[in-house]
Structure formats: structure tokens, C-alpha cells
Amino acid sequence: MDTPLTRPTRRVPVLDAAGDPRTVDVRDPGPLDTLREAYAERLALLAARAPEEELTRNSRLIRSLESGVLPARARLRRGGLDPATFLG
């Protein structure tokens, strides 16, 4: 008999980009799964010598998926004294 503590779960609570809680079903394909499928499609298109329009469409898809999975970059500090070289 499964108890609430031992029952396997497929839904997990997470915070979205805005910090709001939401629930994700881990059985759903994630962004990396979608990107992997797009790369597999790219290889199949290249092997089949697909037309240029199909390769262009796939390249755009891959570019948009890659931008969605890259981590947000930290903003660089500009101006002011550099604490690594400040001698005062």
C-alpha cells in the first residue's frame, strides 16, 4: 500500500522565472528533450539532403530552443572603483 510519503510522484512544485510557485509534470518533455529532438531532425535532414528551406527552418528552431535553455547572464558592474585594485 502506498502512503503519501512513499507514493511515487510525477508532479513536482517549482518556481517559475518570476518566482511564482507552479507544478510541473515531469513526464512532459522538457526544453532539453525538445532541443535533442530538433538536433536529431537536423541530422536526418542532412543525411536525406533535404532542401535548403527545411534546413533553414530547422536552424531557426534550434536557435530559438537554444536561447530558451541558456542560463541568464549576470549583469556586469560598470563604473566605480575596482575592489581588486583599490589600495586606499
Contacts in CASP RR format, 6 or more apart in sequence:
PFRMAT RR
TARGET T0000
AUTHOR 0000-0000-0000
METHOD contacts of the structure
MODEL  1
MDTPLTRPTRRVPVLDAAGDPRTVDVRDPGPLDTLREAYAERLALLAARA
PEEELTRNSRLIRSLESGVLPARARLRRGGLDPATFLG
2 8 0 8 1.000
10 25 0 8 1.000
10 26 0 8 1.000
10 27 0 8 1.000
11 23 0 8 1.000
11 24 0 8 1.000
11 25 0 8 1.000
11 26 0 8 1.000
12 23 0 8 1.000
12 24 0 8 1.000
12 26 0 8 1.000
13 21 0 8 1.000
13 22 0 8 1.000
13 23 0 8 1.000
13 24 0 8 1.000
14 21 0 8 1.000
14 22 0 8 1.000
14 23 0 8 1.000
14 24 0 8 1.000
15 21 0 8 1.000
15 22 0 8 1.000
16 22 0 8 1.000
29 37 0 8 1.000
31 65 0 8 1.000
31 68 0 8 1.000
31 69 0 8 1.000
32 69 0 8 1.000
34 65 0 8 1.000
35 62 0 8 1.000
35 65 0 8 1.000
35 66 0 8 1.000
35 69 0 8 1.000
38 58 0 8 1.000
38 61 0 8 1.000
38 62 0 8 1.000
38 65 0 8 1.000
39 62 0 8 1.000
41 58 0 8 1.000
42 55 0 8 1.000
42 58 0 8 1.000
42 59 0 8 1.000
42 62 0 8 1.000
45 54 0 8 1.000
45 55 0 8 1.000
45 58 0 8 1.000
46 55 0 8 1.000
END
